[in-house]
Amino acid sequence: MVENKQGLRVAVLGAGAVGCFFGGMLARAGHPVTLIGRPVHVDAFRAGGLHFEGLSFDEHVQVEASTEARAVEGAQLVLFSVKSTDTESAAREIAPWLAADAVVLNLQNGVDNTERIAAHVKQPVFPAAVYVATAMAGPGHLKHHGRGDLVIGSLRGAADAQEAAQLERIRAAFVAAGVPVTVSDNVAGALWGKLVVNCAYNAISALGQMPYGRMIESVGIRQVMTDVVGEVLAVAAARGVRMAPDTLQAVLGLAQSMSTQFSSTAQDLARERPTEIDHLNGFIVRQGEALSVPVPANRALHALVKLVELRQAQK
């Protein structure tokens, strides 16, 4: 993956809010970017570019756009940002079209998706813990609510020389584009840290259809979130994952820095789309069962979101 004078050729597979943010930032910095997504957004991208409503700018960013997975062809960096439920099928679709020197950076929620991608592609796949509050405000219209940084690394922990060079090229491209990136030898811990956040916020924001700031002030919600976090940390400990000692405080404090953000699960339910809850609280339920760790709060949130999904599917 060698950067040329025109920058890295980038493809974003799954050009929703997260993919559009990171792809859009690279495009603003001059990298040729192709956004691959649903027709409603692709049509808008083709007509007027990506409408990127940032915290300090409001621009239409020029990008290429496609609805076809084969549009990853020729990309040196592929940002993998489809829903967790589509991981295997999307990986199989892009596998024949990936360039020999391509690198895949996985921006998905969850902690096991990188391995699921790597099972279907030959090129290197690196996980990223994503910290950004965004939403698609309309066709082709991205609205940024807060943060926008990444922790990346090798699944094996300490990267070898080739991986380290690839990770540094990715880091440098993002940093030059205004996206803070940390390369970590404990990316698994960062991914589990992100999973803690998602388990604590996503389902509750979805069930209440509230942004984080209002949600956390409701009666009993902080205690429910505390219970959820404690269960996820117990599962992580049982798996031997290193977690930060101040995880609970960091999770609860996020509501202030992302006070206007609705969770991705809330956005999915509002649009009556399937959610990723099976890969968030549902993942913790399955891990708890396998490791004999009680996870009643996560089980309740998972079951309630699945109940709403069932009601919507039966309309």
KEVEX-104590 format. One line per field, with one value per residue (C-alpha): y, z, x; residue number from 1; residue in three letters. Coordinates in steps of 0.5 Angstrom, whole numbers. Example, Ala and Ser with C-alpha at 12.3 -4.5 7.8 and 13.67 -1.06 7.14 Angstrom:
2
Y = c(-9 | -2)
Z = c(16 | 14)
X = c(25 | 27)
resi = c(1 | 2)
resn = c(ALA | SER)
This chain:
315
Y = c(0 | 6 | 13 | 16 | 24 | 23 | 20 | 13 | 11 | 9 | 5 | 6 | -1 | 1 | 9 | 10 | 15 | 12 | 10 | 17 | 21 | 18 | 17 | 24 | 27 | 23 | 26 | 33 | 32 | 30 | 23 | 20 | 16 | 12 | 11 | 5 | 5 | 4 | 8 | 13 | 16 | 14 | 18 | 24 | 23 | 23 | 29 | 34 | 30 | 28 | 34 | 34 | 38 | 38 | 42 | 47 | 47 | 45 | 43 | 39 | 34 | 31 | 23 | 17 | 13 | 6 | 1 | -5 | -8 | -9 | -2 | -3 | -5 | -1 | 1 | 1 | 2 | -1 | 2 | -4 | -1 | -5 | -8 | -13 | -18 | -17 | -18 | -25 | -24 | -17 | -20 | -25 | -20 | -16 | -21 | -22 | -15 | -13 | -11 | -15 | -9 | -7 | -6 | -7 | -3 | -5 | 0 | -4 | -5 | -11 | -15 | -21 | -18 | -17 | -25 | -26 | -21 | -24 | -31 | -29 | -25 | -26 | -18 | -16 | -14 | -9 | -8 | 0 | 2 | 8 | 14 | 18 | 21 | 22 | 21 | 21 | 27 | 26 | 23 | 24 | 29 | 27 | 31 | 30 | 31 | 30 | 26 | 23 | 19 | 12 | 6 | 1 | -5 | -12 | -17 | -21 | -16 | -13 | -12 | -15 | -10 | -11 | -10 | -4 | 0 | -1 | 1 | 7 | 9 | 9 | 13 | 18 | 19 | 20 | 25 | 29 | 29 | 32 | 25 | 23 | 16 | 12 | 5 | 0 | -7 | -8 | -6 | -12 | -8 | -2 | -6 | -9 | -2 | 1 | -5 | -3 | 3 | 0 | -4 | 1 | 6 | 3 | -1 | 4 | 10 | 6 | 4 | 11 | 14 | 19 | 22 | 21 | 27 | 26 | 19 | 18 | 23 | 19 | 15 | 9 | 9 | 11 | 5 | 0 | 3 | 1 | -6 | -7 | -4 | -9 | -15 | -13 | -12 | -19 | -23 | -19 | -21 | -28 | -28 | -25 | -18 | -12 | -7 | 0 | 1 | 7 | 4 | 6 | 13 | 14 | 11 | 15 | 21 | 20 | 22 | 30 | 30 | 26 | 29 | 30 | 23 | 18 | 11 | 7 | 2 | 8 | 10 | 3 | 2 | 9 | 7 | 0 | -3 | -9 | -7 | -10 | -12 | -19 | -17 | -12 | -14 | -21 | -22 | -21 | -26 | -31 | -30 | -30 | -37 | -40 | -37 | -38 | -31 | -28 | -22 | -21 | -13 | -15 | -20 | -16 | -10 | -15 | -19 | -12 | -9 | -16 | -15 | -9 | -11 | -17 | -12 | -8 | -14 | -16 | -10)
Z = c(0 | -3 | -3 | -9 | -11 | -11 | -5 | -3 | -7 | -2 | -2 | 4 | 4 | 7 | 6 | 12 | 18 | 20 | 13 | 11 | 16 | 16 | 8 | 8 | 12 | 7 | 1 | 4 | 5 | -3 | -3 | -8 | -5 | -7 | -3 | -4 | -1 | -2 | -8 | -4 | -2 | -8 | -12 | -8 | -8 | -15 | -16 | -11 | -7 | 0 | 4 | 10 | 16 | 21 | 27 | 24 | 17 | 12 | 5 | -1 | -1 | -8 | -8 | -13 | -11 | -13 | -10 | -13 | -8 | -14 | -14 | -8 | -15 | -15 | -8 | -3 | 3 | 4 | 10 | 12 | 15 | 14 | 19 | 23 | 20 | 13 | 15 | 12 | 5 | 4 | 5 | 0 | -5 | -5 | -4 | -12 | -13 | -8 | -10 | -8 | -4 | -1 | 6 | 10 | 16 | 20 | 23 | 25 | 32 | 36 | 37 | 33 | 26 | 24 | 24 | 20 | 15 | 15 | 14 | 7 | 4 | 3 | 4 | 11 | 16 | 21 | 27 | 29 | 35 | 33 | 37 | 33 | 34 | 27 | 23 | 16 | 16 | 10 | 3 | 2 | 8 | 14 | 20 | 25 | 33 | 36 | 37 | 31 | 32 | 32 | 35 | 31 | 31 | 29 | 32 | 34 | 39 | 37 | 30 | 26 | 21 | 15 | 19 | 23 | 17 | 14 | 20 | 20 | 13 | 15 | 21 | 18 | 12 | 17 | 22 | 16 | 14 | 21 | 24 | 31 | 30 | 36 | 34 | 40 | 41 | 45 | 40 | 43 | 49 | 46 | 42 | 48 | 51 | 45 | 46 | 53 | 51 | 46 | 51 | 56 | 51 | 44 | 47 | 52 | 47 | 42 | 47 | 49 | 43 | 46 | 46 | 51 | 55 | 56 | 57 | 62 | 67 | 67 | 73 | 74 | 68 | 71 | 75 | 69 | 65 | 71 | 72 | 64 | 64 | 70 | 67 | 60 | 65 | 68 | 61 | 59 | 65 | 64 | 57 | 59 | 56 | 59 | 60 | 63 | 71 | 70 | 64 | 68 | 69 | 62 | 60 | 64 | 62 | 55 | 55 | 56 | 50 | 46 | 49 | 42 | 40 | 38 | 38 | 32 | 34 | 36 | 29 | 26 | 30 | 28 | 21 | 22 | 20 | 23 | 29 | 31 | 38 | 37 | 36 | 42 | 48 | 45 | 44 | 52 | 53 | 49 | 52 | 59 | 58 | 55 | 61 | 66 | 68 | 70 | 65 | 67 | 65 | 58 | 57 | 59 | 54 | 48 | 49 | 49 | 43 | 39 | 42 | 38 | 32 | 32 | 33 | 27 | 22 | 24 | 21)
X = c(0 | 4 | 1 | 2 | 2 | -6 | -6 | -9 | -14 | -20 | -26 | -32 | -36 | -42 | -43 | -47 | -46 | -39 | -36 | -38 | -35 | -28 | -28 | -31 | -25 | -20 | -23 | -23 | -16 | -15 | -15 | -19 | -25 | -31 | -37 | -41 | -48 | -55 | -58 | -62 | -55 | -51 | -56 | -55 | -47 | -47 | -51 | -48 | -42 | -43 | -46 | -41 | -44 | -38 | -37 | -34 | -35 | -41 | -39 | -40 | -35 | -33 | -33 | -34 | -40 | -43 | -48 | -44 | -38 | -34 | -32 | -27 | -23 | -16 | -17 | -11 | -15 | -22 | -26 | -31 | -37 | -43 | -48 | -45 | -51 | -48 | -40 | -39 | -43 | -40 | -33 | -35 | -37 | -31 | -26 | -25 | -24 | -19 | -12 | -6 | -4 | -10 | -11 | -18 | -19 | -25 | -30 | -35 | -38 | -37 | -31 | -31 | -32 | -25 | -24 | -30 | -28 | -21 | -24 | -26 | -20 | -13 | -11 | -9 | -15 | -14 | -19 | -21 | -24 | -29 | -30 | -35 | -42 | -45 | -52 | -55 | -59 | -62 | -60 | -53 | -53 | -48 | -48 | -43 | -45 | -38 | -31 | -28 | -22 | -19 | -15 | -12 | -8 | -6 | -11 | -4 | -3 | 4 | 5 | 10 | 15 | 10 | 4 | 7 | 9 | 2 | -1 | 3 | 1 | -6 | -5 | -1 | -6 | -12 | -8 | -6 | -14 | -15 | -17 | -13 | -11 | -7 | -4 | -4 | -2 | -8 | -13 | -17 | -18 | -20 | -25 | -28 | -28 | -32 | -37 | -38 | -40 | -45 | -48 | -49 | -52 | -55 | -61 | -63 | -63 | -66 | -72 | -73 | -71 | -67 | -61 | -55 | -56 | -63 | -63 | -58 | -62 | -68 | -70 | -65 | -62 | -55 | -56 | -58 | -52 | -47 | -50 | -49 | -42 | -40 | -43 | -39 | -33 | -34 | -34 | -28 | -24 | -26 | -24 | -17 | -18 | -14 | -19 | -18 | -19 | -23 | -28 | -35 | -33 | -31 | -37 | -42 | -38 | -39 | -46 | -44 | -39 | -44 | -51 | -55 | -53 | -58 | -55 | -54 | -59 | -64 | -63 | -64 | -71 | -73 | -73 | -75 | -69 | -66 | -61 | -54 | -56 | -54 | -47 | -47 | -51 | -53 | -46 | -45 | -51 | -48 | -41 | -44 | -47 | -41 | -37 | -42 | -42 | -49 | -51 | -58 | -58 | -55 | -60 | -66 | -64 | -62 | -69 | -73 | -70 | -71 | -78 | -79 | -76 | -81 | -87 | -84 | -83 | -90 | -93)
resi = c(1 | 2 | 3 | 4 | 5 | 6 | 7 | 8 | 9 | 10 | 11 | 12 | 13 | 14 | 15 | 16 | 17 | 18 | 19 | 20 | 21 | 22 | 23 | 24 | 25 | 26 | 27 | 28 | 29 | 30 | 31 | 32 | 33 | 34 | 35 | 36 | 37 | 38 | 39 | 40 | 41 | 42 | 43 | 44 | 45 | 46 | 47 | 48 | 49 | 50 | 51 | 52 | 53 | 54 | 55 | 56 | 57 | 58 | 59 | 60 | 61 | 62 | 63 | 64 | 65 | 66 | 67 | 68 | 69 | 70 | 71 | 72 | 73 | 74 | 75 | 76 | 77 | 78 | 79 | 80 | 81 | 82 | 83 | 84 | 85 | 86 | 87 | 88 | 89 | 90 | 91 | 92 | 93 | 94 | 95 | 96 | 97 | 98 | 99 | 100 | 101 | 102 | 103 | 104 | 105 | 106 | 107 | 108 | 109 | 110 | 111 | 112 | 113 | 114 | 115 | 116 | 117 | 118 | 119 | 120 | 121 | 122 | 123 | 124 | 125 | 126 | 127 | 128 | 129 | 130 | 131 | 132 | 133 | 134 | 135 | 136 | 137 | 138 | 139 | 140 | 141 | 142 | 143 | 144 | 145 | 146 | 147 | 148 | 149 | 150 | 151 | 152 | 153 | 154 | 155 | 156 | 157 | 158 | 159 | 160 | 161 | 162 | 163 | 164 | 165 | 166 | 167 | 168 | 169 | 170 | 171 | 172 | 173 | 174 | 175 | 176 | 177 | 178 | 179 | 180 | 181 | 182 | 183 | 184 | 185 | 186 | 187 | 188 | 189 | 190 | 191 | 192 | 193 | 194 | 195 | 196 | 197 | 198 | 199 | 200 | 201 | 202 | 203 | 204 | 205 | 206 | 207 | 208 | 209 | 210 | 211 | 212 | 213 | 214 | 215 | 216 | 217 | 218 | 219 | 220 | 221 | 222 | 223 | 224 | 225 | 226 | 227 | 228 | 229 | 230 | 231 | 232 | 233 | 234 | 235 | 236 | 237 | 238 | 239 | 240 | 241 | 242 | 243 | 244 | 245 | 246 | 247 | 248 | 249 | 250 | 251 | 252 | 253 | 254 | 255 | 256 | 257 | 258 | 259 | 260 | 261 | 262 | 263 | 264 | 265 | 266 | 267 | 268 | 269 | 270 | 271 | 272 | 273 | 274 | 275 | 276 | 277 | 278 | 279 | 280 | 281 | 282 | 283 | 284 | 285 | 286 | 287 | 288 | 289 | 290 | 291 | 292 | 293 | 294 | 295 | 296 | 297 | 298 | 299 | 300 | 301 | 302 | 303 | 304 | 305 | 306 | 307 | 308 | 309 | 310 | 311 | 312 | 313 | 314 | 315)
resn = c(MET | VAL | GLU | ASN | LYS | GLN | GLY | LEU | ARG | VAL | ALA | VAL | LEU | GLY | ALA | GLY | ALA | VAL | GLY | CYS | PHE | PHE | GLY | GLY | MET | LEU | ALA | ARG | ALA | GLY | HIS | PRO | VAL | THR | LEU | ILE | GLY | ARG | PRO | VAL | HIS | VAL | ASP | ALA | PHE | ARG | ALA | GLY | GLY | LEU | HIS | PHE | GLU | GLY | LEU | SER | PHE | ASP | GLU | HIS | VAL | GLN | VAL | GLU | ALA | SER | THR | GLU | ALA | ARG | ALA | VAL | GLU | GLY | ALA | GLN | LEU | VAL | LEU | PHE | SER | VAL | LYS | SER | THR | ASP | THR | GLU | SER | ALA | ALA | ARG | GLU | ILE | ALA | PRO | TRP | LEU | ALA | ALA | ASP | ALA | VAL | VAL | LEU | ASN | LEU | GLN | ASN | GLY | VAL | ASP | ASN | THR | GLU | ARG | ILE | ALA | ALA | HIS | VAL | LYS | GLN | PRO | VAL | PHE | PRO | ALA | ALA | VAL | TYR | VAL | ALA | THR | ALA | MET | ALA | GLY | PRO | GLY | HIS | LEU | LYS | HIS | HIS | GLY | ARG | GLY | ASP | LEU | VAL | ILE | GLY | SER | LEU | ARG | GLY | ALA | ALA | ASP | ALA | GLN | GLU | ALA | ALA | GLN | LEU | GLU | ARG | ILE | ARG | ALA | ALA | PHE | VAL | ALA | ALA | GLY | VAL | PRO | VAL | THR | VAL | SER | ASP | ASN | VAL | ALA | GLY | ALA | LEU | TRP | GLY | LYS | LEU | VAL | VAL | ASN | CYS | ALA | TYR | ASN | ALA | ILE | SER | ALA | LEU | GLY | GLN | MET | PRO | TYR | GLY | ARG | MET | ILE | GLU | SER | VAL | GLY | ILE | ARG | GLN | VAL | MET | THR | ASP | VAL | VAL | GLY | GLU | VAL | LEU | ALA | VAL | ALA | ALA | ALA | ARG | GLY | VAL | ARG | MET | ALA | PRO | ASP | THR | LEU | GLN | ALA | VAL | LEU | GLY | LEU | ALA | GLN | SER | MET | SER | THR | GLN | PHE | SER | SER | THR | ALA | GLN | ASP | LEU | ALA | ARG | GLU | ARG | PRO | THR | GLU | ILE | ASP | HIS | LEU | ASN | GLY | PHE | ILE | VAL | ARG | GLN | GLY | GLU | ALA | LEU | SER | VAL | PRO | VAL | PRO | ALA | ASN | ARG | ALA | LEU | HIS | ALA | LEU | VAL | LYS | LEU | VAL | GLU | LEU | ARG | GLN | ALA | GLN | LYS)
